[in-house]
Amino acid sequence: MGIERAEDAGVYKLRDDLAIVQTLDFFTPIVDDPYTFGQVAVANALSDVYAMGGKPLTAMNIVCFPVKTMDISILHDILVGGLDKMREAEVTLVGGHSVEDSELKYGLSVNGVIHPDRVLTNIGARVGDKLILTKPLGTGIINTAIKAGMADEEAIAKSIRCMIALNRKASELMMEVEVHACTDVTGFGFLGHACEMIEGSDVSMVVYSSTIPFLSEAKGFAQMGLLPGGLHRNREFRISMVEIGQDVPEYLADILFDPQTSGGLLIAVPSSEADTLLHKMHEEGIEEAAIVGEIVEEPRGKIIVR
């Protein structure tokens, strides 16, 4: 499984009972605190392995650092934050590579494992499936407000808490039940990744706007027009596949296209399993997980938000 489709990670079969899962991700800082940035970057990079149902085992640091203009202590704190998050995930750091760059960037190359018969892809959702989202939306909008100096400490703390949370437990719980498809919600936004799940298929998706979990502060910022550029690009790219009902508030439509960093998993699970899985997630502390939609027959290849 490689570049044929927009999958979250690559998978290579080693033997009948073992495959490796590979991914990498790195980006520029989205928060001011170096330690927190390291944690967010690692949680984000590991998420692609969790989305495939895999277990990440090893990682290598990817570092771009402006050594001539930035104090090396900043890099130290970033790497400590990343290492602490890897330890939480029980992932072993085995090396890495750094280059001098005019702009700071950090992330990981990750290797994980999975049984070849248990690999989850972002396609395969079936009519009747329910859709579970495991984290609230809105981090992109709040991060834009942070850059504008308009986010208060509570909003910042909520966004950070969401972004540094690993998708590990959600992934482990979903692997205990029957799952037909999964992806993580990141830069393309909820609707962008949802489109990938049904693109080219013979099914459709209905999204329940009333049950979408989102960070409450994102509503006000969206209503003020504090929207990241990526949100507009996501909307322009995918709007042809999406029908948004007249009763859906404009701010919520914005949030559904909001590019996320280290977002939650979007899981297509049989209706008979959905409530059980959701209950287990709530018991395990994934409190904002919610059933946010279902897979239907018509109109094929479309997402209806109502």
C-alpha positions in Angstrom: 0.0 0.0 0.0 1.8 3.1 -1.2 1.0 6.2 -3.3 -1.9 4.8 -5.3 -4.4 6.5 -3.1 -4.3 9.2 -0.4 -3.7 6.8 2.4 -2.4 8.0 5.8 0.7 5.8 5.7 2.5 3.3 3.5 2.3 -0.5 4.4 4.8 -3.1 3.3 4.1 -6.8 3.9 7.2 -8.7 5.3 5.5 -12.1 5.9 2.0 -13.5 6.2 1.6 -12.3 9.8 3.6 -9.1 9.7 3.7 -5.8 7.8 5.5 -2.5 8.5 3.7 0.8 8.5 5.7 3.9 7.5 5.0 7.6 7.6 6.6 11.0 8.1 5.4 14.4 9.0 7.1 17.7 10.0 6.1 21.4 10.0 6.8 24.8 11.3 5.8 25.9 14.8 2.1 26.4 15.5 2.6 27.3 19.2 5.1 29.6 20.9 6.3 27.2 23.6 9.1 25.0 22.2 8.4 22.0 24.4 4.8 22.0 23.5 5.6 22.3 19.8 7.7 19.2 20.1 4.8 17.3 21.7 2.3 18.4 19.1 4.7 17.5 16.2 5.2 14.0 17.6 1.5 13.3 18.3 0.7 14.5 14.8 3.3 12.3 13.1 2.4 9.2 15.1 -1.3 9.6 14.2 -1.0 8.3 10.7 0.1 4.9 12.0 -2.7 4.8 14.5 -5.2 5.6 11.7 -4.1 2.5 9.8 -4.6 0.4 13.0 -0.9 0.0 13.5 1.4 0.2 16.5 4.3 2.7 16.1 7.6 1.3 17.3 10.5 3.5 16.3 11.0 7.0 15.1 13.7 9.3 13.8 13.8 13.1 14.3 13.5 15.5 11.3 15.0 18.9 12.2 15.5 22.1 10.3 17.0 24.8 12.5 18.2 28.4 12.0 21.4 27.9 14.0 22.7 31.4 13.3 19.6 33.3 14.4 18.0 31.1 17.1 19.3 30.0 20.4 20.1 26.3 20.5 18.2 26.0 23.8 15.0 26.3 21.8 15.9 23.2 19.8 16.8 21.4 23.0 13.3 22.1 24.5 11.6 21.0 21.2 13.4 17.7 21.2 12.7 17.1 24.9 9.0 17.7 24.3 9.1 15.3 21.4 11.0 12.7 23.3 8.6 12.8 26.2 5.6 12.3 23.9 7.4 9.4 22.3 7.9 7.8 25.7 4.2 8.2 26.4 3.5 6.4 23.2 6.1 3.7 24.0 8.0 4.6 20.8 11.8 4.4 20.7 13.8 7.2 19.1 16.5 5.6 17.1 18.1 8.6 15.4 17.4 11.4 13.0 18.8 14.1 10.8 19.2 17.9 11.1 19.9 20.6 8.5 20.5 24.3 8.9 17.5 26.2 7.5 16.2 29.7 7.7 12.9 28.4 9.1 12.5 26.1 12.1 10.8 22.8 11.3 10.4 19.6 13.3 8.7 16.2 13.0 9.3 12.5 12.7 9.8 9.6 10.4 7.9 6.7 12.0 7.9 2.9 11.6 5.2 0.7 13.0 3.8 -2.8 12.7 0.5 -4.4 11.9 -0.9 -7.7 10.8 -1.4 -7.6 7.0 -5.0 -8.8 7.4 -5.9 -6.0 9.8 -4.7 -2.9 7.9 -7.3 -0.2 7.9 -7.6 2.1 4.9 -9.5 5.4 4.4 -11.8 3.6 2.0 -14.1 0.7 2.5 -17.0 2.3 4.4 -20.3 0.5 3.8 -23.9 1.5 3.7 -25.3 1.6 7.2 -21.9 2.4 8.9 -21.9 5.0 11.6 -19.1 7.6 11.7 -17.2 8.3 14.9 -15.0 11.3 15.4 -12.7 11.1 18.4 -11.5 14.7 18.8 -13.1 18.1 18.6 -12.5 20.4 15.6 -11.4 24.0 15.5 -7.7 24.0 16.3 -6.8 25.6 13.0 -9.1 28.5 13.6 -7.9 28.9 17.2 -4.2 28.8 16.0 -5.1 31.6 13.6 -6.5 33.6 16.5 -3.4 33.0 18.5 -1.2 34.4 15.7 -3.5 37.5 15.7 -3.1 37.9 19.4 -6.8 37.4 20.1 -7.0 34.0 21.8 -7.1 34.0 25.6 -5.3 31.5 27.8 -8.3 29.2 28.1 -8.7 28.9 24.3 -4.9 28.3 23.9 -4.9 25.6 26.5 -7.9 23.8 25.0 -6.3 23.8 21.6 -3.0 22.6 22.9 -4.6 19.8 25.0 -6.4 18.6 21.9 -3.3 18.6 19.7 -0.9 16.9 22.1 -3.4 14.1 22.8 -2.3 10.8 21.2 -4.7 8.8 19.1 -3.2 5.7 20.6 -6.1 4.7 22.9 -8.8 5.4 20.2 -6.9 3.3 17.7 -6.5 0.4 20.2 -10.2 0.5 21.0 -11.4 0.6 17.4 -9.2 -2.5 16.7 -11.3 -4.4 19.2 -14.4 -4.2 17.0 -15.2 -4.5 13.3 -14.1 -1.3 11.5 -14.5 -0.8 7.7 -12.5 2.4 7.2 -10.5 5.0 9.2 -8.5 8.2 8.6 -7.2 10.9 10.8 -8.4 14.5 10.4 -5.5 16.8 9.7 -4.7 19.5 7.2 -7.5 18.9 4.7 -10.1 19.4 7.4 -13.0 17.1 8.5 -14.8 17.4 5.2 -11.6 17.1 3.1 -10.7 13.8 4.8 -14.4 12.7 4.7 -14.3 13.2 0.9 -11.3 11.0 0.6 -13.3 8.2 2.4 -16.0 8.2 -0.3 -14.2 9.5 -3.4 -14.6 7.2 -6.4 -16.9 4.9 -4.3 -20.5 3.9 -4.8 -21.6 5.3 -1.4 -22.5 8.6 0.1 -22.1 10.2 3.5 -24.5 12.1 5.7 -22.9 14.3 8.4 -25.0 15.3 11.5 -24.0 18.9 12.0 -25.7 18.9 15.4 -23.4 16.3 16.9 -20.0 17.6 15.6 -17.7 18.2 18.5 -15.8 21.4 18.2 -13.8 23.7 20.5 -16.3 26.3 21.7 -14.0 29.3 21.2 -13.6 28.4 17.5 -17.2 29.5 16.9 -16.6 33.1 17.9 -13.4 33.4 16.0 -15.0 31.9 12.9 -17.9 34.4 13.2 -15.3 37.2 13.4 -13.7 36.0 10.2 -10.5 34.7 11.8 -10.1 31.8 9.3 -6.8 30.2 8.2 -5.9 30.3 4.5 -5.9 26.5 4.4 -9.6 26.5 5.3 -10.5 28.5 2.2 -8.3 26.2 0.0 -10.0 23.1 1.5 -13.4 24.5 0.7 -12.5 25.4 -2.8 -11.0 22.0 -3.5 -13.8 19.9 -2.1 -17.0 21.9 -2.2 -18.1 20.2 -5.4 -18.5 17.0 -3.4 -20.3 18.6 -0.5 -23.9 19.8 0.0 -24.4 21.9 3.1 -28.0 22.3 4.3 -29.5 25.7 4.7 -30.0 25.2 8.4 -26.3 24.6 9.0 -24.7 27.7 10.6 -22.0 29.4 8.5 -19.5 29.2 11.4 -20.0 25.4 11.6 -19.5 25.0 7.8 -16.2 26.9 8.3 -15.2 24.6 11.2 -15.9 21.5 9.1 -13.3 22.7 6.5 -10.8 23.9 9.2 -7.4 22.4 8.7 -6.5 20.5 11.9 -3.1 19.7 13.4 -3.0 16.3 15.2 -6.7 15.9 14.8 -8.8 12.9 15.8 -9.7 9.7 14.0 -12.7 9.5 11.8 -13.9 5.9 11.9 -16.5 4.0 9.9 -18.0 1.3 12.0 -21.0 -1.0 11.6 -24.1 0.5 13.3 -24.3 -2.5 15.6 -20.8 -1.7 17.0 -21.0 2.1 17.1 -22.6 2.6 20.5 -20.4 0.0 22.1 -17.2 1.6 20.7 -18.3 5.1 21.7 -19.1 3.9 25.2 -15.7 2.4 25.6 -14.0 5.6 24.3 -15.9 7.7 26.9 -14.9 5.2 29.6 -11.3 5.5 28.6 -11.3 9.3 28.8 -11.9 10.1 25.1 -14.8 12.2 26.3 -15.6 14.3 23.2 -15.8 11.3 20.8 -19.2 11.4 19.0 -21.2 9.7 16.3 -21.2 12.4 13.6 -22.7 10.8 10.6 -23.5 7.6 8.6 -22.8 6.0 5.2 -25.8 5.9 2.8 -26.4 4.9 -0.8 -27.4 8.1 -2.5 -26.3 10.5 -3.9 -23.1 8.5 -4.7 -19.8 10.2 -4.1 -21.5 13.1 -2.2 -21.4 14.3 1.4 -24.7 15.8 2.7 -24.3 18.0 5.8 -27.6 18.5 7.6 
